[in-house]
Amino acid sequence: MCGIVGLHLRTPELHPELGRLLTGMLCEMEDRGADSAGVAVYGDPVWTPGGHGAVSLLGVDAGADDAAAAVSAALGAPVQGRVLAETLLLTSPAGSEQLLAAARAAHPDALVAGFGTDLAVLKGVGHPHTLADSWGLPGAQGWQGVGHTRMATESAVDAAGCHPYAVGPDQCLVHNGSFANHATIRRELVAAGVEFDSLNDTEVGARFVAQRLAEGRDVETALKELCATFDGFYTLLVSHHDSFAVVRDAIACKPAVIAETADWVAMASEYRALAHLPGVEAARIWEPEPEVIYAWTR
């Protein structure tokens, strides 16, 4: 049992409130999983200045300035480093994929938690309330955020097993449930040259979607192919720099609710995570149907 939340803001006036609203959503899901938690925030002007590439790393022992200097030397361009609890967030005017290559060269033993333009991915082990405070999440801004609270069932409680899984540029996936045939699909992806960072079944789904997107599918097609390929019980939320999509398996036994207004779209494992959102009393609220892809774009 895990908790997933996501918020896609349509109204720029609400962008300064993203972190506060996302914190409330995440912490309402704490009793669905208090082992660890993670968030992805799109568009915070302090964490990820507009148009800058960003890379989130875990397991870097050096301080922010020294770590950033090593990446800057490898990149040949300025890099800024910021430590947010366990996460080292690197940003640069260079593109995210160039920054990622330099970060891997400078810190080969670090775990890449996410990368993209205007994207910060933060993960940690511990209670969601504590982690949100340590990140300074309530003060974050932006147009979109997703979060996850984890109750581990099939892999270790560590940073590598935290969600979101952000394995493609600008892309994140959070998951409540389990994939029954993930080992078979993992072997197929490994044979195709895909590398993995954890034993978590969610990473298999994330790598599958990232591979499909890299091959030119849109997110709706990628998720339709996931539904046709993966067995199990799951609710998935996939975010990209310009989209936000939700899907459940054919039986739809894992809880999920979506709410939509003219100002925002939100989803969560339970309604109580949405109850504090502005204007929710007038929202259209529904439970997503099995294997129907619900997607929104900026």
C-alpha positions as CSV (number, residue, x, y, z in Angstrom):
1,M,0.0,0.0,0.0
2,C,1.4,3.4,-1.1
3,G,0.0,6.8,-1.6
4,I,0.4,8.9,-4.8
5,V,-0.6,12.5,-5.4
6,G,-0.3,14.9,-8.3
7,L,-1.2,18.5,-9.0
8,H,-1.3,20.2,-12.4
9,L,-1.9,24.0,-12.2
10,R,-3.6,25.8,-15.0
11,T,-3.7,29.2,-13.5
12,P,-0.4,31.1,-13.1
13,E,-1.7,32.9,-10.1
14,L,-1.6,29.6,-8.2
15,H,2.0,28.8,-9.1
16,P,3.4,30.3,-5.9
17,E,1.1,28.0,-3.9
18,L,2.3,24.7,-5.6
19,G,4.6,23.6,-2.8
20,R,2.1,24.4,0.0
21,L,-0.7,22.5,-1.8
22,L,1.5,19.6,-2.7
23,T,2.8,19.3,0.9
24,G,-0.7,19.0,2.2
25,M,-1.5,16.3,-0.4
26,L,1.6,14.3,0.3
27,C,1.3,14.4,4.1
28,E,-2.3,13.3,4.0
29,M,-1.0,10.1,2.4
30,E,1.5,9.4,5.2
31,D,-0.5,6.6,6.7
32,R,-0.5,4.8,3.3
33,G,3.3,4.7,3.5
34,A,5.8,6.1,5.9
35,D,8.9,4.2,4.9
36,S,10.1,6.9,2.5
37,A,8.8,9.6,0.2
38,G,9.6,11.6,-2.9
39,V,8.4,14.5,-5.0
40,A,9.0,16.0,-8.4
41,V,8.5,19.8,-8.8
42,Y,8.3,21.4,-12.2
43,G,9.1,25.1,-12.5
44,D,10.4,26.4,-9.2
45,P,12.4,29.5,-10.1
46,V,14.9,29.1,-7.2
47,W,15.5,25.3,-7.4
48,T,15.5,25.2,-11.2
49,P,15.9,28.6,-12.9
50,G,13.8,28.9,-16.1
51,G,15.3,27.1,-19.1
52,H,18.2,25.6,-17.1
53,G,19.0,21.9,-17.2
54,A,18.7,20.2,-13.8
55,V,20.0,16.9,-12.4
56,S,19.1,15.4,-8.9
57,L,21.7,13.1,-7.4
58,L,21.7,10.9,-4.3
59,G,24.7,9.6,-2.5
60,V,27.2,12.4,-3.1
61,D,29.4,13.0,-0.1
62,A,30.9,16.3,-1.2
63,G,29.4,19.7,-0.2
64,A,27.3,21.5,-2.7
65,D,30.0,23.9,-3.9
66,D,32.7,21.2,-4.3
67,A,30.3,18.8,-6.0
68,A,29.1,21.5,-8.4
69,A,32.7,22.5,-9.2
70,A,33.6,19.0,-10.2
71,V,30.6,18.8,-12.6
72,S,31.4,22.3,-13.9
73,A,34.9,21.1,-14.8
74,A,33.6,18.1,-16.6
75,L,30.9,20.2,-18.4
76,G,33.0,23.2,-19.3
77,A,30.1,25.5,-18.2
78,P,28.9,27.0,-14.9
79,V,27.0,24.7,-12.6
80,Q,25.2,25.6,-9.4
81,G,24.7,23.1,-6.6
82,R,22.1,23.0,-3.8
83,V,21.7,20.4,-1.1
84,L,18.1,19.6,-0.2
85,A,18.3,17.0,2.6
86,E,19.7,13.8,0.9
87,T,19.4,15.2,-2.6
88,L,22.1,17.2,-4.4
89,L,20.3,19.4,-7.0
90,L,22.6,20.6,-9.9
91,T,21.5,23.2,-12.4
92,S,23.2,24.8,-15.4
93,P,22.3,26.9,-18.5
94,A,23.5,23.8,-20.4
95,G,21.0,21.3,-21.5
96,S,19.9,18.6,-19.0
97,E,21.4,15.7,-20.9
98,Q,24.8,17.4,-21.2
99,L,24.6,18.2,-17.5
100,L,23.6,14.6,-16.8
101,A,26.7,13.2,-18.6
102,A,29.0,15.6,-16.8
103,A,27.4,14.7,-13.4
104,R,27.9,11.0,-14.1
105,A,31.5,11.6,-15.1
106,A,32.2,13.7,-11.9
107,H,30.2,11.5,-9.5
108,P,30.1,8.0,-11.0
109,D,28.9,6.4,-7.8
110,A,26.0,8.7,-7.3
111,L,22.4,7.7,-8.0
112,V,20.6,9.8,-10.5
113,A,17.2,10.6,-9.0
114,G,16.0,12.6,-12.0
115,F,16.9,15.1,-14.8
116,G,15.2,17.5,-17.1
117,T,14.5,21.2,-17.7
118,D,13.0,23.1,-14.8
119,L,12.6,19.8,-12.9
120,A,13.7,19.0,-9.3
121,V,13.3,15.4,-8.0
122,L,13.7,15.0,-4.2
123,K,13.8,11.7,-2.4
124,G,14.4,10.5,1.1
125,V,13.9,7.7,3.7
126,G,11.7,8.7,6.6
127,H,8.3,10.2,7.3
128,P,6.8,12.4,4.6
129,H,6.1,15.3,7.1
130,T,9.8,15.3,8.1
131,L,11.0,15.0,4.6
132,A,8.8,17.8,3.3
133,D,10.1,20.1,6.0
134,S,13.8,19.2,5.3
135,W,13.3,19.9,1.6
136,G,11.5,23.2,2.2
137,L,8.7,21.9,0.0
138,P,6.0,24.2,1.4
139,G,7.8,27.2,-0.1
140,A,8.3,25.7,-3.5
141,Q,6.6,27.2,-6.6
142,G,5.8,25.9,-10.1
143,W,3.1,24.6,-12.4
144,Q,3.1,20.9,-11.6
145,G,4.1,18.5,-8.9
146,V,3.8,14.8,-8.1
147,G,4.5,12.9,-4.9
148,H,4.6,9.4,-3.4
149,T,4.6,7.9,0.1
150,R,6.0,4.4,0.1
151,M,5.2,1.2,2.1
152,A,7.8,-1.2,0.8
153,T,6.6,-4.7,-0.1
154,E,9.2,-6.1,-2.6
155,S,12.5,-4.2,-2.4
156,A,14.6,-2.5,0.2
157,V,13.7,0.7,2.0
158,D,16.5,3.0,0.6
159,A,16.9,6.0,-1.7
160,A,17.1,3.8,-4.8
161,G,13.6,2.4,-4.1
162,C,11.9,5.7,-3.5
163,H,9.5,7.1,-6.0
164,P,9.2,9.1,-8.3
165,Y,11.1,7.2,-10.8
166,A,12.4,9.9,-13.1
167,V,14.4,7.9,-15.7
168,G,13.7,9.9,-18.9
169,P,14.2,13.6,-19.6
170,D,11.5,15.7,-17.8
171,Q,9.6,12.5,-17.0
172,C,8.4,11.0,-13.7
173,L,6.3,8.0,-12.7
174,V,4.7,7.2,-9.4
175,H,3.0,3.9,-8.7
176,N,0.6,2.3,-6.2
177,G,0.4,-1.5,-6.6
178,S,2.6,-4.2,-8.0
179,F,3.6,-5.6,-11.4
180,A,3.4,-9.4,-11.4
181,N,5.6,-10.0,-14.5
182,H,8.2,-7.2,-13.9
183,A,11.1,-9.7,-13.8
184,T,10.3,-10.9,-17.3
185,I,10.0,-7.4,-18.7
186,R,13.2,-6.3,-16.9
187,R,15.1,-9.1,-18.6
188,E,13.7,-8.0,-22.0
189,L,14.7,-4.4,-21.3
190,V,18.2,-5.3,-20.1
191,A,18.6,-7.4,-23.3
192,A,17.7,-4.2,-25.3
193,G,20.4,-2.3,-23.5
194,V,18.4,-0.6,-20.7
195,E,20.3,-0.2,-17.4
196,F,18.6,-0.3,-13.9
197,D,19.4,1.4,-10.6
198,S,17.2,-0.7,-8.3
199,L,15.2,-4.0,-7.9
200,N,12.0,-2.1,-7.6
201,D,9.2,-3.2,-9.9
202,T,8.2,0.4,-10.4
203,E,11.5,1.1,-12.1
204,V,10.6,-1.5,-14.7
205,G,7.4,0.4,-15.5
206,A,9.2,3.7,-15.6
207,R,12.0,2.4,-17.9
208,F,9.3,0.8,-20.2
209,V,7.5,4.2,-20.5
210,A,10.7,6.1,-21.0
211,Q,11.8,3.8,-23.8
212,R,8.5,4.2,-25.6
213,L,8.6,8.0,-25.3
214,A,12.2,8.0,-26.6
215,E,11.0,6.0,-29.6
216,G,8.5,8.7,-30.4
217,R,5.2,7.5,-28.8
218,D,3.1,10.0,-27.0
219,V,2.3,9.3,-23.3
220,E,-1.2,8.0,-24.1
221,T,0.2,5.4,-26.5
222,A,3.1,4.5,-24.1
223,L,0.6,3.8,-21.3
224,K,-1.7,1.8,-23.6
225,E,1.3,-0.4,-24.4
226,L,2.1,-0.7,-20.7
227,C,-1.4,-1.9,-20.0
228,A,-1.1,-4.5,-22.7
229,T,2.3,-5.7,-21.5
230,F,2.2,-5.6,-17.7
231,D,0.2,-7.9,-15.4
232,G,-0.7,-6.9,-11.9
233,F,-2.7,-4.4,-9.8
234,Y,-1.7,-0.7,-10.2
235,T,-2.5,2.9,-10.4
236,L,0.1,5.0,-12.2
237,L,0.6,8.7,-12.5
238,V,3.1,9.8,-15.2
239,S,4.2,13.4,-15.5
240,H,6.2,15.2,-18.2
241,H,7.2,18.8,-18.7
242,D,4.0,19.5,-20.5
243,S,1.6,16.6,-19.5
244,F,0.0,14.8,-16.7
245,A,-1.5,11.3,-17.1
246,V,-3.3,8.7,-15.0
247,V,-4.1,5.0,-15.7
248,R,-5.3,2.0,-13.6
249,D,-5.2,-1.7,-14.4
250,A,-8.0,-3.7,-15.8
251,I,-9.4,-4.6,-12.4
252,A,-8.8,-1.2,-10.9
253,C,-8.6,-2.4,-7.3
254,K,-6.1,0.2,-6.2
255,P,-7.8,3.4,-5.1
256,A,-7.6,6.6,-7.1
257,V,-9.6,9.8,-7.5
258,I,-9.3,12.7,-9.9
259,A,-10.6,16.2,-9.4
260,E,-10.7,18.9,-12.1
261,T,-11.5,22.7,-12.1
262,A,-10.8,25.5,-14.5
263,D,-7.7,26.3,-12.3
264,W,-6.2,22.8,-11.7
265,V,-6.3,19.1,-12.2
266,A,-5.4,16.8,-9.3
267,M,-5.3,13.2,-8.4
268,A,-4.6,11.1,-5.3
269,S,-5.0,7.7,-3.9
270,E,-7.8,9.1,-1.6
271,Y,-10.0,12.1,-1.7
272,R,-8.8,13.5,1.7
273,A,-5.5,14.5,-0.1
274,L,-7.6,16.8,-2.3
275,A,-10.0,18.2,0.3
276,H,-7.9,21.3,1.0
277,L,-7.4,22.4,-2.6
278,P,-8.9,25.8,-3.5
279,G,-12.3,25.5,-5.1
280,V,-12.5,21.7,-4.6
281,E,-16.2,22.0,-3.5
282,A,-17.0,23.0,-7.1
283,A,-14.7,20.5,-8.8
284,R,-15.7,17.7,-11.1
285,I,-14.6,14.6,-9.1
286,W,-14.5,11.0,-10.3
287,E,-12.9,7.6,-10.0
288,P,-10.8,6.7,-13.1
289,E,-12.1,3.8,-15.1
290,P,-10.0,0.7,-15.7
291,E,-7.4,1.0,-18.5
292,V,-8.7,4.4,-19.6
293,I,-5.9,6.9,-20.1
294,Y,-6.6,10.3,-18.6
295,A,-4.2,12.9,-19.8
296,W,-3.8,16.7,-19.7
297,T,-1.3,19.1,-21.3
298,R,-0.2,22.6,-20.6
